[in-house]
Amino acid sequence: MPKPEARKGPAKAVVRMERKGRGGKEVTVVEQLGLPPAEREVWLKALKGALGCGGAVEEDVLVLQGDHRERLPGLLEARGVRRVVVG
């Protein structure tokens, strides 16, 4: 009997925190997901709800308000990302 297939997601995600160009405010950036534009919005909404923060899609990057480098890898892996790099 075949195993139920795990949720397939992007192979890799890079999570980093930045302040530059944002008036000193901290944001967590999630990049290299390789998701289509419509899918980025769905992921952003789910992550914002799970983290209780605001956020936006900027080009092909998800930007979340605040420093979420500790909690984000677990959430991304639960959504099917196979490798999360925190920088």
MODELLER restraints for C-alpha pairs under 7 A, 6 or more apart:
rsr = mdl.restraints
at = mdl.atoms
rsr.add(forms.Gaussian(group=physical.xy_distance, feature=features.Distance(at['CA:7:A'], at['CA:79:A']), mean=6.89, stdev=0.5))
rsr.add(forms.Gaussian(group=physical.xy_distance, feature=features.Distance(at['CA:7:A'], at['CA:80:A']), mean=5.24, stdev=0.5))
rsr.add(forms.Gaussian(group=physical.xy_distance, feature=features.Distance(at['CA:8:A'], at['CA:80:A']), mean=5.16, stdev=0.5))
rsr.add(forms.Gaussian(group=physical.xy_distance, feature=features.Distance(at['CA:9:A'], at['CA:79:A']), mean=6.58, stdev=0.5))
rsr.add(forms.Gaussian(group=physical.xy_distance, feature=features.Distance(at['CA:9:A'], at['CA:80:A']), mean=4.29, stdev=0.5))
rsr.add(forms.Gaussian(group=physical.xy_distance, feature=features.Distance(at['CA:9:A'], at['CA:81:A']), mean=4.94, stdev=0.5))
rsr.add(forms.Gaussian(group=physical.xy_distance, feature=features.Distance(at['CA:10:A'], at['CA:33:A']), mean=5.70, stdev=0.5))
rsr.add(forms.Gaussian(group=physical.xy_distance, feature=features.Distance(at['CA:10:A'], at['CA:34:A']), mean=6.67, stdev=0.5))
rsr.add(forms.Gaussian(group=physical.xy_distance, feature=features.Distance(at['CA:10:A'], at['CA:80:A']), mean=6.88, stdev=0.5))
rsr.add(forms.Gaussian(group=physical.xy_distance, feature=features.Distance(at['CA:10:A'], at['CA:81:A']), mean=5.01, stdev=0.5))
rsr.add(forms.Gaussian(group=physical.xy_distance, feature=features.Distance(at['CA:10:A'], at['CA:82:A']), mean=6.81, stdev=0.5))
rsr.add(forms.Gaussian(group=physical.xy_distance, feature=features.Distance(at['CA:11:A'], at['CA:81:A']), mean=5.61, stdev=0.5))
rsr.add(forms.Gaussian(group=physical.xy_distance, feature=features.Distance(at['CA:11:A'], at['CA:82:A']), mean=5.02, stdev=0.5))
rsr.add(forms.Gaussian(group=physical.xy_distance, feature=features.Distance(at['CA:11:A'], at['CA:83:A']), mean=6.08, stdev=0.5))
rsr.add(forms.Gaussian(group=physical.xy_distance, feature=features.Distance(at['CA:12:A'], at['CA:32:A']), mean=6.64, stdev=0.5))
rsr.add(forms.Gaussian(group=physical.xy_distance, feature=features.Distance(at['CA:12:A'], at['CA:33:A']), mean=6.14, stdev=0.5))
rsr.add(forms.Gaussian(group=physical.xy_distance, feature=features.Distance(at['CA:12:A'], at['CA:81:A']), mean=6.03, stdev=0.5))
rsr.add(forms.Gaussian(group=physical.xy_distance, feature=features.Distance(at['CA:12:A'], at['CA:82:A']), mean=6.03, stdev=0.5))
rsr.add(forms.Gaussian(group=physical.xy_distance, feature=features.Distance(at['CA:12:A'], at['CA:83:A']), mean=4.69, stdev=0.5))
rsr.add(forms.Gaussian(group=physical.xy_distance, feature=features.Distance(at['CA:12:A'], at['CA:84:A']), mean=5.77, stdev=0.5))
rsr.add(forms.Gaussian(group=physical.xy_distance, feature=features.Distance(at['CA:13:A'], at['CA:30:A']), mean=6.54, stdev=0.5))
rsr.add(forms.Gaussian(group=physical.xy_distance, feature=features.Distance(at['CA:13:A'], at['CA:31:A']), mean=5.85, stdev=0.5))
rsr.add(forms.Gaussian(group=physical.xy_distance, feature=features.Distance(at['CA:13:A'], at['CA:32:A']), mean=5.28, stdev=0.5))
rsr.add(forms.Gaussian(group=physical.xy_distance, feature=features.Distance(at['CA:13:A'], at['CA:33:A']), mean=5.13, stdev=0.5))
rsr.add(forms.Gaussian(group=physical.xy_distance, feature=features.Distance(at['CA:13:A'], at['CA:81:A']), mean=6.97, stdev=0.5))
rsr.add(forms.Gaussian(group=physical.xy_distance, feature=features.Distance(at['CA:13:A'], at['CA:83:A']), mean=6.44, stdev=0.5))
rsr.add(forms.Gaussian(group=physical.xy_distance, feature=features.Distance(at['CA:13:A'], at['CA:84:A']), mean=4.92, stdev=0.5))
rsr.add(forms.Gaussian(group=physical.xy_distance, feature=features.Distance(at['CA:13:A'], at['CA:85:A']), mean=6.22, stdev=0.5))
rsr.add(forms.Gaussian(group=physical.xy_distance, feature=features.Distance(at['CA:14:A'], at['CA:30:A']), mean=5.63, stdev=0.5))
rsr.add(forms.Gaussian(group=physical.xy_distance, feature=features.Distance(at['CA:14:A'], at['CA:31:A']), mean=5.19, stdev=0.5))
rsr.add(forms.Gaussian(group=physical.xy_distance, feature=features.Distance(at['CA:14:A'], at['CA:32:A']), mean=6.11, stdev=0.5))
rsr.add(forms.Gaussian(group=physical.xy_distance, feature=features.Distance(at['CA:14:A'], at['CA:84:A']), mean=5.94, stdev=0.5))
rsr.add(forms.Gaussian(group=physical.xy_distance, feature=features.Distance(at['CA:14:A'], at['CA:85:A']), mean=4.77, stdev=0.5))
rsr.add(forms.Gaussian(group=physical.xy_distance, feature=features.Distance(at['CA:14:A'], at['CA:86:A']), mean=5.97, stdev=0.5))
rsr.add(forms.Gaussian(group=physical.xy_distance, feature=features.Distance(at['CA:15:A'], at['CA:28:A']), mean=6.86, stdev=0.5))
rsr.add(forms.Gaussian(group=physical.xy_distance, feature=features.Distance(at['CA:15:A'], at['CA:29:A']), mean=5.68, stdev=0.5))
rsr.add(forms.Gaussian(group=physical.xy_distance, feature=features.Distance(at['CA:15:A'], at['CA:30:A']), mean=4.65, stdev=0.5))
rsr.add(forms.Gaussian(group=physical.xy_distance, feature=features.Distance(at['CA:15:A'], at['CA:31:A']), mean=6.60, stdev=0.5))
rsr.add(forms.Gaussian(group=physical.xy_distance, feature=features.Distance(at['CA:15:A'], at['CA:69:A']), mean=6.66, stdev=0.5))
rsr.add(forms.Gaussian(group=physical.xy_distance, feature=features.Distance(at['CA:15:A'], at['CA:85:A']), mean=6.09, stdev=0.5))
rsr.add(forms.Gaussian(group=physical.xy_distance, feature=features.Distance(at['CA:15:A'], at['CA:86:A']), mean=4.78, stdev=0.5))
rsr.add(forms.Gaussian(group=physical.xy_distance, feature=features.Distance(at['CA:15:A'], at['CA:87:A']), mean=6.12, stdev=0.5))
rsr.add(forms.Gaussian(group=physical.xy_distance, feature=features.Distance(at['CA:16:A'], at['CA:28:A']), mean=5.65, stdev=0.5))
rsr.add(forms.Gaussian(group=physical.xy_distance, feature=features.Distance(at['CA:16:A'], at['CA:29:A']), mean=5.31, stdev=0.5))
rsr.add(forms.Gaussian(group=physical.xy_distance, feature=features.Distance(at['CA:16:A'], at['CA:30:A']), mean=6.73, stdev=0.5))
rsr.add(forms.Gaussian(group=physical.xy_distance, feature=features.Distance(at['CA:16:A'], at['CA:69:A']), mean=6.76, stdev=0.5))
rsr.add(forms.Gaussian(group=physical.xy_distance, feature=features.Distance(at['CA:16:A'], at['CA:86:A']), mean=5.89, stdev=0.5))
rsr.add(forms.Gaussian(group=physical.xy_distance, feature=features.Distance(at['CA:16:A'], at['CA:87:A']), mean=4.88, stdev=0.5))
rsr.add(forms.Gaussian(group=physical.xy_distance, feature=features.Distance(at['CA:17:A'], at['CA:26:A']), mean=6.77, stdev=0.5))
rsr.add(forms.Gaussian(group=physical.xy_distance, feature=features.Distance(at['CA:17:A'], at['CA:27:A']), mean=5.67, stdev=0.5))
rsr.add(forms.Gaussian(group=physical.xy_distance, feature=features.Distance(at['CA:17:A'], at['CA:28:A']), mean=4.38, stdev=0.5))
rsr.add(forms.Gaussian(group=physical.xy_distance, feature=features.Distance(at['CA:17:A'], at['CA:29:A']), mean=6.01, stdev=0.5))
rsr.add(forms.Gaussian(group=physical.xy_distance, feature=features.Distance(at['CA:17:A'], at['CA:67:A']), mean=6.25, stdev=0.5))
rsr.add(forms.Gaussian(group=physical.xy_distance, feature=features.Distance(at['CA:18:A'], at['CA:26:A']), mean=5.87, stdev=0.5))
rsr.add(forms.Gaussian(group=physical.xy_distance, feature=features.Distance(at['CA:18:A'], at['CA:27:A']), mean=5.61, stdev=0.5))
rsr.add(forms.Gaussian(group=physical.xy_distance, feature=features.Distance(at['CA:18:A'], at['CA:28:A']), mean=6.45, stdev=0.5))
rsr.add(forms.Gaussian(group=physical.xy_distance, feature=features.Distance(at['CA:19:A'], at['CA:25:A']), mean=5.59, stdev=0.5))
rsr.add(forms.Gaussian(group=physical.xy_distance, feature=features.Distance(at['CA:19:A'], at['CA:26:A']), mean=4.91, stdev=0.5))
rsr.add(forms.Gaussian(group=physical.xy_distance, feature=features.Distance(at['CA:19:A'], at['CA:27:A']), mean=6.49, stdev=0.5))
rsr.add(forms.Gaussian(group=physical.xy_distance, feature=features.Distance(at['CA:26:A'], at['CA:65:A']), mean=6.56, stdev=0.5))
rsr.add(forms.Gaussian(group=physical.xy_distance, feature=features.Distance(at['CA:26:A'], at['CA:66:A']), mean=5.01, stdev=0.5))
rsr.add(forms.Gaussian(group=physical.xy_distance, feature=features.Distance(at['CA:26:A'], at['CA:67:A']), mean=6.08, stdev=0.5))
rsr.add(forms.Gaussian(group=physical.xy_distance, feature=features.Distance(at['CA:27:A'], at['CA:63:A']), mean=6.46, stdev=0.5))
rsr.add(forms.Gaussian(group=physical.xy_distance, feature=features.Distance(at['CA:27:A'], at['CA:64:A']), mean=5.54, stdev=0.5))
rsr.add(forms.Gaussian(group=physical.xy_distance, feature=features.Distance(at['CA:27:A'], at['CA:65:A']), mean=4.54, stdev=0.5))
rsr.add(forms.Gaussian(group=physical.xy_distance, feature=features.Distance(at['CA:27:A'], at['CA:66:A']), mean=4.67, stdev=0.5))
rsr.add(forms.Gaussian(group=physical.xy_distance, feature=features.Distance(at['CA:27:A'], at['CA:67:A']), mean=5.84, stdev=0.5))
rsr.add(forms.Gaussian(group=physical.xy_distance, feature=features.Distance(at['CA:28:A'], at['CA:63:A']), mean=5.82, stdev=0.5))
rsr.add(forms.Gaussian(group=physical.xy_distance, feature=features.Distance(at['CA:28:A'], at['CA:64:A']), mean=5.10, stdev=0.5))
rsr.add(forms.Gaussian(group=physical.xy_distance, feature=features.Distance(at['CA:28:A'], at['CA:65:A']), mean=6.33, stdev=0.5))
rsr.add(forms.Gaussian(group=physical.xy_distance, feature=features.Distance(at['CA:28:A'], at['CA:66:A']), mean=6.15, stdev=0.5))
rsr.add(forms.Gaussian(group=physical.xy_distance, feature=features.Distance(at['CA:28:A'], at['CA:67:A']), mean=5.46, stdev=0.5))
rsr.add(forms.Gaussian(group=physical.xy_distance, feature=features.Distance(at['CA:28:A'], at['CA:68:A']), mean=6.07, stdev=0.5))
rsr.add(forms.Gaussian(group=physical.xy_distance, feature=features.Distance(at['CA:28:A'], at['CA:69:A']), mean=6.92, stdev=0.5))
rsr.add(forms.Gaussian(group=physical.xy_distance, feature=features.Distance(at['CA:29:A'], at['CA:61:A']), mean=6.77, stdev=0.5))
rsr.add(forms.Gaussian(group=physical.xy_distance, feature=features.Distance(at['CA:29:A'], at['CA:62:A']), mean=5.80, stdev=0.5))
rsr.add(forms.Gaussian(group=physical.xy_distance, feature=features.Distance(at['CA:29:A'], at['CA:63:A']), mean=4.69, stdev=0.5))
rsr.add(forms.Gaussian(group=physical.xy_distance, feature=features.Distance(at['CA:29:A'], at['CA:64:A']), mean=6.39, stdev=0.5))
rsr.add(forms.Gaussian(group=physical.xy_distance, feature=features.Distance(at['CA:30:A'], at['CA:61:A']), mean=5.85, stdev=0.5))
rsr.add(forms.Gaussian(group=physical.xy_distance, feature=features.Distance(at['CA:30:A'], at['CA:62:A']), mean=5.07, stdev=0.5))
rsr.add(forms.Gaussian(group=physical.xy_distance, feature=features.Distance(at['CA:30:A'], at['CA:63:A']), mean=6.46, stdev=0.5))
rsr.add(forms.Gaussian(group=physical.xy_distance, feature=features.Distance(at['CA:31:A'], at['CA:61:A']), mean=4.91, stdev=0.5))
rsr.add(forms.Gaussian(group=physical.xy_distance, feature=features.Distance(at['CA:31:A'], at['CA:62:A']), mean=6.58, stdev=0.5))
rsr.add(forms.Gaussian(group=physical.xy_distance, feature=features.Distance(at['CA:44:A'], at['CA:62:A']), mean=6.58, stdev=0.5))
rsr.add(forms.Gaussian(group=physical.xy_distance, feature=features.Distance(at['CA:48:A'], at['CA:54:A']), mean=5.86, stdev=0.5))
rsr.add(forms.Gaussian(group=physical.xy_distance, feature=features.Distance(at['CA:48:A'], at['CA:55:A']), mean=6.54, stdev=0.5))
rsr.add(forms.Gaussian(group=physical.xy_distance, feature=features.Distance(at['CA:53:A'], at['CA:64:A']), mean=6.84, stdev=0.5))
rsr.add(forms.Gaussian(group=physical.xy_distance, feature=features.Distance(at['CA:53:A'], at['CA:65:A']), mean=5.97, stdev=0.5))
rsr.add(forms.Gaussian(group=physical.xy_distance, feature=features.Distance(at['CA:54:A'], at['CA:64:A']), mean=5.98, stdev=0.5))
rsr.add(forms.Gaussian(group=physical.xy_distance, feature=features.Distance(at['CA:54:A'], at['CA:65:A']), mean=5.43, stdev=0.5))
rsr.add(forms.Gaussian(group=physical.xy_distance, feature=features.Distance(at['CA:55:A'], at['CA:63:A']), mean=5.35, stdev=0.5))
rsr.add(forms.Gaussian(group=physical.xy_distance, feature=features.Distance(at['CA:55:A'], at['CA:64:A']), mean=4.16, stdev=0.5))
rsr.add(forms.Gaussian(group=physical.xy_distance, feature=features.Distance(at['CA:55:A'], at['CA:65:A']), mean=5.58, stdev=0.5))
rsr.add(forms.Gaussian(group=physical.xy_distance, feature=features.Distance(at['CA:56:A'], at['CA:62:A']), mean=6.10, stdev=0.5))
rsr.add(forms.Gaussian(group=physical.xy_distance, feature=features.Distance(at['CA:56:A'], at['CA:63:A']), mean=5.28, stdev=0.5))
rsr.add(forms.Gaussian(group=physical.xy_distance, feature=features.Distance(at['CA:56:A'], at['CA:64:A']), mean=6.63, stdev=0.5))
rsr.add(forms.Gaussian(group=physical.xy_distance, feature=features.Distance(at['CA:57:A'], at['CA:63:A']), mean=6.05, stdev=0.5))
rsr.add(forms.Gaussian(group=physical.xy_distance, feature=features.Distance(at['CA:69:A'], at['CA:86:A']), mean=6.82, stdev=0.5))
rsr.add(forms.Gaussian(group=physical.xy_distance, feature=features.Distance(at['CA:73:A'], at['CA:84:A']), mean=6.00, stdev=0.5))
